[in-house]
Amino acid sequence: MGLLLCIAVFFPMISAIIGYLIGRYNKNMRNYFANAVTGLEFVLFLVFLIRILSGSGGFQGEIPQICGFGLHFTMDGFRALYGAIAAFMWFMSTVFSEEYLTHYRNRNRYYLFLLLTLGATEGVFLSADFYTTFIFFEIMSFTSYVWVAHEEEKEALRAAGTYLAVAVIGGLVMLMGIFLLYSLTGTLMFEELKGLSGNLVYKANMSEAAARKRLWAAGICMLFGFGAKAGAFPLHIWLPKAHPVAPAPASALLSGILTKAGMFGILALTAYIFLGNGVWGSLILVIGVCTMALGAVLALFSVNLKRTLACSSVSQIGFILVGVGMSGLLSGENTLAVRGSLLHMVNHSLIKLALFMAAGVVYMNIHKLDLNDIRGFGRKKPLLNYIFLMGALGIGGVPLWNGYVSKTLIHESIVEYMELVREGAMTGIFSAGVMKGIEWIFLVSGGLTVAYMTKLYIAMFVEKNSDEAVQEKFDSLKGSYMNKVSAAALTISATLLPVMGFLPGQVMGRIADLGQGFLQPAGESHRMMWFSFENLKGAAVSLVIGAFVYLVIVRLWLMKAEVKGERKVYVNRWYRYLDLENLIYRPILLQALPFVFGVACRVLDSLVDWIVVVLRKTVYKDSKIPHELEEGTPVTHMLGVFVNGLQRMANATIWRKNPKNVDYVHQYALTYEEWSEERTIIARSLSFGLLLFCAGLIFTVIYLLFRMK
């Protein structure tokens, strides 16, 4: 089994290099090769799924397998499930990429990093400890950066810079948390950390209170790093910037899978280290509520197709975090929350695959994303209409589609918590009144989801373009707007969504059974009446709110007529100064902090040198820096004599009226003395000593790493 797990991770990464070499000579062969690699990866994870489902003893994880360099992989129901979802999405996206990238440059580079990122992402999902998670998490961040910067235009490079900055800063903070955790426990294995916050066992020589503070510091640091990749507030800023500029197949993976790699880390923290911890659950819940509401509002205001879907991803990550937070708050009765958060992860991944690829079809035909420009594109295109509608109904939580199932479970967990608090069976941090407010934010956010998806659907498939000539051009495309291979990939992806929703018990229930073991559920599994009045009522409230928001806010406020009497156009009324990146992050992180720390470092550096000089002049009373020769060295003396001779010859021929009289022997000697004195001062300075110390430390670490092998 260990060999198969290593193959699952490293096969795509090795194939990436082979595919790149193939692409240097034959582009079509490279495309077929990439399709074959992602297809084989999907088949391999289907084998894992079959093995898990047919094995005895339930869905318990196997013993972690060592794969060299301290990497540990393992397999259980959740890992098999999400590894298979990732491989499926990669396969569909790779198939679609062939047509989408027809007119793009640097396609060979794109496929190289596409396969590298696949291997790194599978490495995250199969990891058995936080060290392995971190290694592949960082590889995934750096390789996926190339997707965002692919077009190499100003906007793309700026968005890629934002993405990379968030990834690097998040990774460094996460690494700090991993160091703290290891210093406290002596292990990073998930299974060995189970229930750590409730039964703290540590090696460090400190009090229990100090150990708990260190554990929470480690948890917060790691939450920061994983939350940055997941797109949780307030580190969500990369999502709305990266998606509009990245190729659509890459956007589907960024939104559908890479954010789930961040969620994997948050789930590991919640299900193992902070298992059943109400304070931790409350923290995740608050972050989830903010992320859910803010993402929905940003999506409602957006007039860019892919940006709207990106902001929607922020909101849906918030829904998942609400479920994770409720699983911590409910502790011993958290099965509903666990299953809801797991299923919404799965649903969001598959829904965004269909929606982003549908957006890609629009962009590859007209190279525009503004709603006013793409208005009416989907008219007379029934297949594209079907694909987008399935995604819209799924993410809107409409009954009989998959999103309804997961949102209902999360909503029911909120209701269950309120009932337990009212009955006195639970004394949680949040009162029933506060939780009622959270429930309404949940329902309103669901309503906003319905509103902005209705806005997108009507703009593309119902309304006509304001320019009749443009509309005629759109209508003339008919069946030529995508080829049969792309159509098959999109249709398969979209058809999964209603199938999962029409059969919630047979499909969604089994998916939850398969994957919930990783999340450590507690309590008995509830038998859900999916289409009971109480469950349908929650969905109906969100649908009514969505209809109201669309008819009143979107049609009356977020649209306006440029000239009186003409058709209305979509407008973005979100104030630019509310952009967190431009308002806070770039001014503070990229300008203010570097300036402040630069000044501080310069002062400290100069202070050390001044202290050394004062000590040399007072306590140690260093002797004057010696000069090797009064008049330089033999070399400077001979060079000066030679140049003086040339000067005399020039004075005798060219400069008779104004001869030059410079003693180059003396001048070269002074120059040498100045250089020698500066060199000696540098060699005696503490800064130079520190540089040498750092160089020696680096070589020592490298030596130890090789010795440890």
GINORGI-V818140 format. One record per residue. N is the residue number from 1. SS is DSSP state (alpha for helix, beta for strand, coil for the rest). OMEGA is omega in radians with two decimals (NA if undefined). D_CENTER is the distance of its C-alpha to the mean C-alpha in Angstrom with 2 decimals. Layout:
[[N,SS,OMEGA,D_CENTER] [N,SS,OMEGA,D_CENTER]]
This chain:
[[1,coil,-3.12,29.55] [2,alpha,3.13,27.90] [3,alpha,3.13,28.53] [4,alpha,3.12,26.97] [5,alpha,3.10,23.73] [6,alpha,3.10,23.64] [7,alpha,-3.14,24.46] [8,alpha,-3.11,21.66] [9,alpha,-2.96,19.14] [10,alpha,3.10,21.09] [11,alpha,3.11,22.92] [12,alpha,-3.09,20.18] [13,alpha,3.07,19.52] [14,alpha,3.12,23.28] [15,alpha,3.12,23.72] [16,alpha,3.14,21.31] [17,alpha,3.11,23.86] [18,alpha,3.13,26.76] [19,alpha,3.11,25.41] [20,alpha,3.13,24.96] [21,alpha,3.09,28.59] [22,alpha,-3.11,29.79] [23,alpha,3.09,28.22] [24,coil,-3.07,30.24] [25,coil,-3.08,33.34] [26,coil,-3.06,32.60] [27,alpha,-3.12,29.73] [28,alpha,3.12,30.76] [29,alpha,3.09,31.06] [30,alpha,3.13,27.53] [31,alpha,3.12,26.27] [32,alpha,3.14,28.40] [33,alpha,3.13,27.22] [34,alpha,3.08,23.49] [35,alpha,-3.13,24.48] [36,alpha,-3.13,26.55] [37,alpha,-3.13,23.93] [38,alpha,3.08,21.35] [39,alpha,3.11,24.38] [40,alpha,3.09,25.63] [41,alpha,3.11,22.33] [42,alpha,3.11,22.50] [43,alpha,3.14,26.16] [44,alpha,-3.14,25.47] [45,alpha,2.99,23.20] [46,alpha,3.06,25.86] [47,alpha,3.09,28.29] [48,alpha,3.14,26.25] [49,alpha,3.14,26.26] [50,alpha,3.14,29.99] [51,alpha,3.14,30.67] [52,alpha,-3.08,28.94] [53,alpha,-3.09,30.76] [54,alpha,-3.10,34.07] [55,coil,3.10,34.01] [56,coil,3.10,36.18] [57,coil,3.08,35.11] [58,coil,-3.05,32.39] [59,coil,-3.12,28.72] [60,coil,3.14,28.80] [61,coil,3.12,26.53] [62,coil,3.10,28.32] [63,coil,3.14,28.94] [64,coil,-3.12,26.00] [65,beta,3.12,26.67] [66,beta,-3.11,26.58] [67,coil,3.12,25.39] [68,coil,3.10,26.43] [69,coil,3.11,24.96] [70,coil,-3.13,24.37] [71,coil,3.14,21.80] [72,beta,3.08,22.43] [73,beta,3.07,21.60] [74,coil,-3.10,23.00] [75,coil,3.00,23.45] [76,coil,-3.08,23.99] [77,alpha,-3.12,23.78] [78,alpha,-3.10,20.19] [79,alpha,3.09,19.00] [80,alpha,-3.14,21.39] [81,alpha,-3.05,20.31] [82,alpha,3.01,16.56] [83,alpha,3.12,17.26] [84,alpha,3.11,19.68] [85,alpha,3.12,17.45] [86,alpha,-3.13,14.83] [87,alpha,3.10,17.88] [88,alpha,-3.13,19.48] [89,alpha,3.10,16.68] [90,alpha,3.14,16.51] [91,alpha,3.13,20.29] [92,alpha,-3.12,20.56] [93,alpha,3.14,18.09] [94,alpha,3.09,19.93] [95,alpha,-3.13,23.22] [96,alpha,-3.09,22.33] [97,alpha,-3.09,21.05] [98,alpha,3.13,24.64] [99,alpha,-3.06,26.05] [100,alpha,-3.04,23.19] [101,coil,-3.06,23.11] [102,coil,-3.06,26.91] [103,coil,3.14,27.32] [104,coil,2.97,24.28] [105,coil,3.03,24.68] [106,coil,3.13,22.95] [107,alpha,3.13,22.57] [108,alpha,3.08,23.31] [109,alpha,-3.14,20.40] [110,alpha,-3.11,18.11] [111,alpha,3.09,19.45] [112,alpha,-3.09,19.27] [113,alpha,3.04,15.51] [114,alpha,-3.12,15.15] [115,alpha,3.06,17.08] [116,alpha,-3.13,15.67] [117,alpha,3.08,12.14] [118,alpha,3.13,14.03] [119,alpha,-3.14,15.80] [120,alpha,-3.14,12.94] [121,alpha,3.08,11.20] [122,alpha,3.08,14.72] [123,alpha,3.09,15.19] [124,alpha,-3.06,12.59] [125,alpha,-3.12,14.32] [126,alpha,-3.05,17.72] [127,beta,-3.14,17.44] [128,coil,3.11,20.29] [129,beta,-3.06,19.51] [130,alpha,3.09,16.92] [131,alpha,3.12,17.94] [132,alpha,3.09,17.12] [133,alpha,-3.10,13.78] [134,alpha,-3.11,12.97] [135,alpha,-3.09,14.49] [136,alpha,3.06,12.64] [137,alpha,-3.13,9.23] [138,alpha,3.06,10.08] [139,alpha,3.13,11.72] [140,alpha,-3.13,8.90] [141,alpha,-3.09,6.89] [142,alpha,-3.13,10.33] [143,alpha,3.13,11.52] [144,alpha,3.05,8.97] [145,alpha,-3.11,9.68] [146,alpha,3.09,13.09] [147,alpha,-3.07,12.30] [148,alpha,-3.10,11.47] [149,coil,-2.94,14.56] [150,coil,-3.07,16.66] [151,coil,3.05,19.30] [152,coil,3.02,19.81] [153,coil,-3.03,21.12] [154,alpha,-3.11,20.99] [155,alpha,-3.14,18.54] [156,alpha,-3.13,16.19] [157,alpha,3.10,16.49] [158,alpha,3.11,15.98] [159,alpha,3.11,12.74] [160,alpha,3.08,11.62] [161,alpha,3.09,12.94] [162,alpha,3.14,11.03] [163,alpha,-3.10,7.62] [164,alpha,3.13,9.20] [165,alpha,3.12,10.83] [166,alpha,-3.13,8.10] [167,alpha,-3.09,6.69] [168,alpha,-3.14,10.44] [169,alpha,3.09,11.66] [170,alpha,3.13,9.40] [171,alpha,3.14,10.46] [172,alpha,3.11,13.99] [173,alpha,3.08,14.33] [174,alpha,3.13,13.19] [175,alpha,3.07,15.77] [176,alpha,3.11,18.31] [177,alpha,3.11,17.96] [178,alpha,3.08,18.47] [179,alpha,3.14,21.53] [180,alpha,-3.12,22.89] [181,alpha,-3.11,22.57] [182,alpha,3.12,24.28] [183,alpha,-3.10,26.97] [184,alpha,-2.99,27.72] [185,alpha,-3.09,27.84] [186,coil,3.12,28.25] [187,coil,3.05,25.87] [188,coil,-3.13,22.20] [189,beta,-3.10,23.12] [190,coil,-3.06,21.85] [191,alpha,-3.12,25.35] [192,alpha,-3.13,27.06] [193,alpha,-3.05,24.99] [194,coil,3.11,25.84] [195,coil,-3.02,27.22] [196,coil,-3.07,26.93] [197,coil,3.14,26.90] [198,coil,-3.12,30.04] [199,coil,-2.97,31.88] [200,coil,3.04,30.82] [201,coil,-3.04,32.11] [202,coil,-3.13,31.55] [203,coil,-3.05,33.17] [204,coil,3.14,33.05] [205,coil,-3.10,36.38] [206,coil,3.12,35.59] [207,coil,-3.14,36.43] [208,alpha,3.13,34.59] [209,alpha,3.12,33.58] [210,alpha,3.13,32.11] [211,alpha,3.13,30.31] [212,alpha,3.08,28.77] [213,alpha,3.12,27.61] [214,alpha,3.12,25.98] [215,alpha,3.14,24.33] [216,alpha,3.08,22.91] [217,alpha,3.10,21.80] [218,alpha,-3.14,19.97] [219,alpha,-3.14,18.42] [220,alpha,3.12,17.30] [221,alpha,-3.13,15.79] [222,alpha,3.06,13.82] [223,alpha,3.10,12.83] [224,alpha,-3.11,11.60] [225,alpha,3.14,9.31] [226,alpha,3.13,8.05] [227,alpha,3.11,8.12] [228,alpha,3.14,6.03] [229,alpha,-3.14,2.78] [230,alpha,-3.11,5.28] [231,coil,3.14,6.24] [232,coil,3.07,9.51] [233,coil,0.08,12.30] [234,coil,-3.11,12.92] [235,coil,-3.10,9.46] [236,coil,-2.89,8.72] [237,alpha,-3.09,10.26] [238,alpha,-3.06,7.87] [239,alpha,-3.14,7.90] [240,alpha,-3.14,11.72] [241,alpha,-3.02,12.07] [242,alpha,-3.02,10.05] [243,alpha,-3.12,11.38] [244,alpha,-3.07,15.02] [245,alpha,-3.14,15.25] [246,coil,3.02,13.52] [247,coil,-3.03,16.00] [248,alpha,3.10,16.16] [249,alpha,3.10,15.81] [250,alpha,3.11,12.53] [251,alpha,3.12,11.44] [252,alpha,-3.14,12.65] [253,alpha,3.09,10.52] [254,alpha,-3.09,7.19] [255,alpha,-2.99,8.42] [256,alpha,-3.02,10.55] [257,alpha,-3.05,9.23] [258,alpha,3.05,5.72] [259,alpha,3.13,5.21] [260,alpha,3.02,8.49] [261,alpha,3.03,7.79] [262,alpha,3.10,6.57] [263,alpha,3.09,9.67] [264,alpha,3.11,11.65] [265,alpha,3.12,11.65] [266,alpha,3.09,12.71] [267,alpha,3.13,15.26] [268,alpha,3.09,16.55] [269,alpha,-3.06,17.18] [270,alpha,-3.03,18.86] [271,alpha,-3.10,20.84] [272,alpha,-3.04,22.09] [273,alpha,-3.06,22.26] [274,coil,-3.13,22.71] [275,coil,3.10,24.37] [276,coil,-3.13,26.48] [277,coil,-3.08,25.89] [278,alpha,3.14,26.54] [279,alpha,3.09,25.33] [280,alpha,3.10,21.87] [281,alpha,3.12,21.90] [282,alpha,3.11,23.00] [283,alpha,3.13,20.19] [284,alpha,-3.13,17.54] [285,alpha,3.14,19.77] [286,alpha,3.10,20.03] [287,alpha,-3.14,16.31] [288,alpha,3.14,16.12] [289,alpha,3.12,19.11] [290,alpha,-3.13,17.90] [291,alpha,-3.12,14.56] [292,alpha,-3.09,16.64] [293,alpha,-3.10,19.36] [294,alpha,3.14,17.63] [295,alpha,-3.14,15.38] [296,alpha,3.13,18.64] [297,alpha,3.12,20.63] [298,alpha,3.13,18.38] [299,alpha,-3.13,18.47] [300,alpha,-3.09,22.22] [301,alpha,-3.02,22.87] [302,coil,3.06,20.95] [303,coil,3.09,23.25] [304,beta,-3.02,20.79] [305,alpha,-3.08,20.17] [306,alpha,3.08,16.59] [307,alpha,3.10,15.66] [308,alpha,3.12,17.36] [309,alpha,3.11,15.42] [310,alpha,3.09,12.06] [311,alpha,3.06,13.57] [312,alpha,3.11,14.86] [313,alpha,3.07,11.51] [314,alpha,-3.12,11.00] [315,alpha,-3.11,14.53] [316,alpha,3.01,14.30] [317,alpha,3.07,11.58] [318,alpha,3.08,14.29] [319,alpha,-3.14,16.91] [320,alpha,3.14,15.35] [321,alpha,3.06,15.12] [322,alpha,3.09,18.72] [323,alpha,3.12,19.76] [324,alpha,3.11,18.33] [325,alpha,3.12,20.07] [326,alpha,3.10,23.22] [327,alpha,3.07,23.27] [328,alpha,-3.13,23.57] [329,alpha,-3.09,26.18] [330,alpha,3.05,28.25] [331,alpha,-3.05,28.32] [332,alpha,-3.13,31.27] [333,alpha,-2.97,30.99] [334,coil,-3.06,27.29] [335,alpha,3.14,27.54] [336,alpha,-3.11,26.97] [337,alpha,3.14,23.78] [338,alpha,-3.11,22.47] [339,alpha,3.13,23.37] [340,alpha,-3.14,22.09] [341,alpha,3.10,18.54] [342,alpha,-3.10,18.48] [343,alpha,3.13,20.02] [344,alpha,2.99,17.82] [345,alpha,-3.14,14.73] [346,alpha,-3.11,16.89] [347,alpha,-3.11,18.23] [348,alpha,3.11,15.14] [349,alpha,-3.07,13.87] [350,alpha,3.12,17.36] [351,alpha,-3.11,18.01] [352,alpha,3.03,15.14] [353,alpha,-3.13,16.26] [354,alpha,-3.06,19.66] [355,alpha,-3.12,18.88] [356,alpha,3.08,16.68] [357,alpha,3.04,19.22] [358,alpha,3.06,21.97] [359,alpha,3.10,20.53] [360,alpha,3.08,20.48] [361,alpha,3.11,24.16] [362,alpha,-3.04,24.96] [363,alpha,-3.08,23.35] [364,alpha,3.09,24.90] [365,alpha,-3.06,28.27] [366,alpha,3.07,28.48] [367,coil,3.08,25.55] [368,coil,-3.13,25.06] [369,coil,3.12,22.70] [370,beta,-3.08,24.67] [371,alpha,3.13,26.27] [372,alpha,3.12,29.66] [373,alpha,-3.09,29.48] [374,alpha,-3.12,28.34] [375,coil,3.10,30.64] [376,coil,-3.09,32.78] [377,coil,-3.03,31.03] [378,coil,3.12,30.84] [379,coil,3.14,34.52] [380,coil,3.07,36.64] [381,coil,-3.02,33.64] [382,alpha,-3.12,33.92] [383,alpha,3.10,31.47] [384,alpha,3.09,28.57] [385,alpha,-3.14,29.76] [386,alpha,-3.08,29.60] [387,alpha,-3.11,26.09] [388,alpha,-3.11,24.63] [389,alpha,3.12,26.89] [390,alpha,3.11,25.78] [391,alpha,-3.13,22.13] [392,alpha,3.13,23.35] [393,alpha,3.12,25.67] [394,alpha,-3.08,23.18] [395,alpha,3.11,20.52] [396,coil,3.13,23.49] [397,coil,3.13,24.73] [398,coil,3.13,28.06] [399,coil,-3.08,30.36] [400,coil,2.99,30.73] [401,coil,-2.93,27.11] [402,alpha,-3.12,24.38] [403,alpha,3.13,22.45] [404,alpha,-3.07,25.73] [405,alpha,-3.08,25.93] [406,alpha,3.12,22.69] [407,alpha,3.11,23.11] [408,alpha,3.12,26.71] [409,alpha,-3.14,25.95] [410,alpha,3.12,23.64] [411,alpha,3.13,26.31] [412,alpha,3.10,29.03] [413,alpha,3.07,27.44] [414,alpha,3.13,27.64] [415,alpha,3.14,31.23] [416,alpha,3.12,32.07] [417,alpha,3.13,31.00] [418,alpha,3.13,33.19] [419,alpha,3.12,36.10] [420,alpha,3.12,35.90] [421,alpha,3.14,35.93] [422,alpha,-3.13,38.90] [423,alpha,-3.12,40.75] [424,coil,-3.13,40.30] [425,coil,-3.13,38.72] [426,coil,3.08,35.64] [427,coil,-3.06,35.50] [428,coil,3.11,31.89] [429,coil,-3.12,30.34] [430,coil,3.06,30.14] [431,coil,3.12,33.44] [432,alpha,3.14,34.14] [433,alpha,3.11,34.32] [434,alpha,-3.14,30.89] [435,alpha,3.06,29.43] [436,alpha,3.07,31.35] [437,alpha,3.10,29.61] [438,alpha,3.10,26.19] [439,alpha,-3.13,27.53] [440,alpha,3.04,28.49] [441,alpha,3.09,25.13] [442,alpha,-3.11,23.73] [443,alpha,3.13,26.45] [444,alpha,3.09,26.17] [445,alpha,3.04,22.41] [446,alpha,3.08,23.38] [447,alpha,3.09,26.10] [448,alpha,3.07,23.91] [449,alpha,3.10,21.83] [450,alpha,-3.08,25.20] [451,alpha,-3.08,26.21] [452,alpha,3.05,23.42] [453,alpha,3.03,23.44] [454,alpha,3.09,27.23] [455,alpha,3.13,26.93] [456,alpha,-3.07,24.97] [457,alpha,-3.12,27.32] [458,alpha,3.13,30.50] [459,alpha,-3.05,29.55] [460,alpha,-2.96,28.94] [461,alpha,-3.10,31.45] [462,coil,-3.10,34.18] [463,coil,3.05,34.83] [464,coil,3.08,36.39] [465,coil,-3.12,35.37] [466,coil,3.10,37.47] [467,coil,-3.08,38.69] [468,alpha,3.13,40.98] [469,alpha,3.10,40.80] [470,alpha,3.13,37.04] [471,alpha,3.09,37.37] [472,alpha,3.10,40.01] [473,alpha,3.10,37.74] [474,alpha,-3.08,34.98] [475,alpha,-3.10,37.63] [476,alpha,-3.13,39.05] [477,alpha,3.12,35.91] [478,alpha,-3.06,36.45] [479,alpha,-3.07,35.76] [480,alpha,-3.06,34.70] [481,coil,2.97,31.24] [482,coil,-3.10,29.59] [483,coil,-3.04,31.13] [484,alpha,-3.13,31.97] [485,alpha,3.10,29.29] [486,alpha,3.14,26.46] [487,alpha,3.12,28.38] [488,alpha,3.14,28.59] [489,alpha,-3.12,24.85] [490,alpha,-3.10,24.13] [491,alpha,3.10,27.10] [492,alpha,-3.12,26.26] [493,alpha,-3.10,22.70] [494,alpha,-3.06,24.23] [495,alpha,3.10,27.22] [496,alpha,-2.98,25.33] [497,alpha,3.09,24.43] [498,alpha,3.11,28.06] [499,alpha,3.12,29.23] [500,alpha,-3.11,26.90] [501,alpha,-3.14,28.06] [502,alpha,-3.10,31.74] [503,coil,-3.04,31.89] [504,alpha,-3.12,29.87] [505,alpha,-3.07,31.96] [506,alpha,-3.08,32.33] [507,alpha,-3.06,28.77] [508,alpha,3.13,26.37] [509,alpha,-3.13,28.52] [510,alpha,3.07,28.48] [511,alpha,3.12,24.73] [512,alpha,3.10,24.53] [513,alpha,-3.09,27.30] [514,alpha,-2.98,25.55] [515,alpha,-2.98,22.22] [516,alpha,-3.11,23.27] [517,alpha,3.14,24.78] [518,alpha,-3.07,21.56] [519,alpha,3.05,21.18] [520,coil,-3.14,24.77] [521,coil,3.11,26.43] [522,coil,-3.13,29.69] [523,coil,-3.11,32.64] [524,coil,3.10,34.11] [525,coil,-3.12,32.36] [526,coil,3.03,33.62] [527,coil,-3.02,35.26] [528,coil,2.95,33.67] [529,coil,-2.92,35.82] [530,coil,-3.04,33.09] [531,coil,3.03,35.31] [532,coil,-3.09,37.41] [533,alpha,-3.09,38.33] [534,alpha,-3.14,36.22] [535,alpha,3.11,33.01] [536,alpha,-3.12,33.82] [537,alpha,3.12,34.64] [538,alpha,3.10,31.11] [539,alpha,-3.12,29.83] [540,alpha,3.12,32.86] [541,alpha,3.13,32.18] [542,alpha,3.14,28.70] [543,alpha,3.12,30.28] [544,alpha,3.09,33.09] [545,alpha,3.13,30.83] [546,alpha,3.12,28.81] [547,alpha,3.14,32.11] [548,alpha,-3.13,33.38] [549,alpha,-3.12,30.33] [550,alpha,-3.06,30.44] [551,alpha,-3.05,34.22] [552,alpha,-3.04,34.61] [553,alpha,-3.10,31.51] [554,alpha,-3.04,30.15] [555,alpha,-3.06,33.57] [556,alpha,-3.06,35.44] [557,coil,-3.10,33.06] [558,coil,3.00,30.05] [559,beta,3.10,32.53] [560,beta,3.09,35.52] [561,beta,3.14,38.36] [562,coil,3.06,38.43] [563,coil,-3.06,42.18] [564,coil,3.14,44.27] [565,coil,3.13,45.11] [566,coil,3.14,42.35] [567,coil,3.14,39.40] [568,beta,3.06,36.51] [569,beta,3.11,33.21] [570,beta,3.14,29.73] [571,coil,3.11,28.85] [572,coil,-3.10,25.82] [573,coil,3.09,27.28] [574,coil,-3.08,24.19] [575,coil,-3.07,25.30] [576,alpha,-3.08,23.54] [577,alpha,3.08,24.08] [578,alpha,3.07,21.87] [579,coil,-3.06,18.74] [580,alpha,-3.12,17.07] [581,alpha,-3.11,15.70] [582,alpha,-3.09,19.27] [583,alpha,-3.01,21.05] [584,alpha,-2.91,19.61] [585,alpha,-3.10,16.74] [586,alpha,3.12,18.27] [587,alpha,-3.07,21.86] [588,alpha,-3.03,21.31] [589,alpha,-3.06,18.71] [590,alpha,-3.10,19.81] [591,alpha,-3.03,23.46] [592,alpha,-3.08,25.03] [593,alpha,3.08,23.58] [594,alpha,3.13,24.14] [595,alpha,-3.11,27.64] [596,alpha,-3.12,28.50] [597,alpha,3.09,27.38] [598,alpha,3.10,29.02] [599,alpha,-3.14,32.24] [600,alpha,3.14,32.10] [601,alpha,3.11,31.61] [602,alpha,3.14,34.43] [603,alpha,-3.12,36.67] [604,alpha,3.12,36.03] [605,alpha,3.12,36.57] [606,alpha,-3.12,39.77] [607,alpha,3.13,40.87] [608,alpha,-3.14,40.81] [609,alpha,3.12,42.82] [610,alpha,3.10,45.28] [611,alpha,3.13,45.76] [612,alpha,-3.13,46.54] [613,alpha,-3.14,49.01] [614,alpha,3.12,50.71] [615,alpha,3.14,51.07] [616,alpha,-3.10,52.56] [617,alpha,-3.04,55.00] [618,coil,-3.02,56.06] [619,coil,-3.04,55.57] [620,coil,3.09,55.36] [621,coil,3.13,57.42] [622,coil,3.06,56.19] [623,coil,3.14,58.78] [624,coil,-3.13,58.51] [625,coil,-3.05,56.33] [626,coil,3.03,58.92] [627,coil,-3.09,59.60] [628,coil,3.11,60.46] [629,coil,3.11,63.20] [630,coil,-3.11,64.78] [631,coil,3.06,64.41] [632,coil,-3.11,61.24] [633,coil,3.07,61.34] [634,alpha,-3.13,63.65] [635,alpha,3.13,61.01] [636,alpha,3.13,60.66] [637,alpha,-3.14,64.49] [638,alpha,3.12,65.16] [639,alpha,3.12,62.55] [640,alpha,3.10,64.06] [641,alpha,-3.13,67.61] [642,alpha,-3.13,66.60] [643,alpha,3.07,64.94] [644,alpha,3.10,67.97] [645,alpha,3.08,70.24] [646,alpha,3.14,68.26] [647,alpha,3.14,68.53] [648,alpha,3.10,72.32] [649,alpha,3.12,72.67] [650,alpha,3.12,70.68] [651,alpha,-3.10,72.79] [652,alpha,-3.06,75.95] [653,alpha,-2.97,74.94] [654,coil,-3.00,72.32] [655,coil,-3.10,72.12] [656,coil,-3.10,75.86] [657,coil,-3.11,75.88] [658,coil,-3.10,72.71] [659,coil,3.07,72.13] [660,coil,3.14,68.98] [661,coil,3.12,69.66] [662,coil,3.11,66.50] [663,coil,-3.08,66.80] [664,alpha,3.06,63.80] [665,alpha,3.13,64.75] [666,alpha,-3.09,64.21] [667,alpha,3.13,61.11] [668,alpha,3.11,59.32] [669,alpha,3.12,60.38] [670,alpha,3.13,58.83] [671,alpha,3.14,55.58] [672,alpha,-3.13,55.40] [673,alpha,3.11,56.22] [674,alpha,3.14,53.46] [675,alpha,-3.13,50.87] [676,alpha,-3.14,52.28] [677,alpha,3.13,52.16] [678,alpha,3.14,48.50] [679,alpha,-3.12,47.59] [680,alpha,3.12,49.46] [681,alpha,3.14,47.83] [682,alpha,-3.11,44.34] [683,alpha,-3.12,45.34] [684,alpha,-3.04,46.65] [685,coil,3.12,43.70] [686,alpha,-3.13,41.30] [687,alpha,3.14,38.26] [688,alpha,3.10,39.48] [689,alpha,3.11,40.02] [690,alpha,3.10,36.48] [691,alpha,3.10,35.14] [692,alpha,3.10,37.37] [693,alpha,3.13,36.26] [694,alpha,3.12,32.55] [695,alpha,3.11,33.49] [696,alpha,3.13,35.53] [697,alpha,3.13,32.79] [698,alpha,3.14,30.34] [699,alpha,3.11,33.05] [700,alpha,3.12,33.86] [701,alpha,3.11,30.32] [702,alpha,3.13,30.25] [703,alpha,-3.12,33.70] [704,alpha,3.13,32.72] [705,alpha,3.12,29.73] [706,alpha,3.12,32.13] [707,alpha,-3.12,34.78] [708,alpha,3.12,32.48] [709,coil,NA,32.00]]
